[in-house]
Amino acid sequence: WSSVLPEGWQPVEVPLQLLGQEDPRATVDCPSKAQGCSWRGQRLDLASHRIQCEQIRRITSAVQAAGGKTGELSFSLSWQSGEYKTDLDMTVTHPCGAAISCNRKQCLQCSAQLDVDDRGSNGTLSCENVYWSESAPEGNYSVTVQLHRGPKVPFQVVAKVGNEPRLFSHPASVFGTGKNQVACSFELGPNGPRFEGDAGRLSTAGMFRRTARSAILARRLGLGKAKGDEESWDCFTDSSGWCRLGDTVEAVRLGPMSEACSHVPVDILCR
């Protein structure tokens, strides 16, 4: 499918809404709002948010159970060992200059401190936590995770600024390029944090929609013909999200495959 559109045509992105389904563009709150989640967005982004929300709640619960605290700013590292124990270490560099880690658990210039230092255990979620009990200084922050001992494992870091947490997930393979890996970084200013890559950044759901190859069931409708003359076939979007239906199609009815979600992003050419 060419990215060059025919003269006089423009792409219009619309959500495909099946009959009897709720509007995917409607604004909704997170079902965990009563538990403190402040997310609000479109219904079509709710599924991906709920996955991250549940992971954040699970990590936060593990940190609290280990005696960890939250403040104006906090970083929480979590991982789970397999058959053999893995020990990960978190280092947080911040504007004061002296990094916070298991070797220096408290900053003498600000309120930063490491209050949970886990060495890993089999079968349970391990975690580490660094928090600021008072206002954190403005400037650059970076979180580095070190594979100190044991097999490579996936890990997650929750960066929480005020009441807004962000989840950064990394696969075990990231340690293939070295034992020290930057998990996240951002600049904290008077208007809040600016994470690396935020400029022009798509939402998580938006990135999934752009890269996924969606399976779509298309039904060819011959105008003026009986319903029994309809012909069905399967087609797929390309990497840019386009689905070519053919030049001779007069009209189509689109619907997701039975195993697909009920709302499918569809690009339509119109003039």
Buried (B, 14 or more C-beta within 10 A) or exposed (E): EEEEEEEEEEEEEEBBBEEEEEEBEEEBEBEBEEEEBEBEBBBBBBEBBBEBBEBBBBBBEBBBEBEBBBBBBBBBBBBBBEEEBBBBBBBBBBBBEBBBBBEBEEBEEBBBBBBBBBBBEEEEBBBBBBBBBEEBBEEEBBBBBBBBBBEBBBBBBBBBBEEEBBBBEBEBEBBEEEEEBBBBBBBBEEEEBEBEEEEEEEEBBBEBBEEEEBBBBBBBBEEEEEEEEEEEEEBEBEEEBBBEBEEEEEEBEBBBEEEEEBBBBBBEEEE
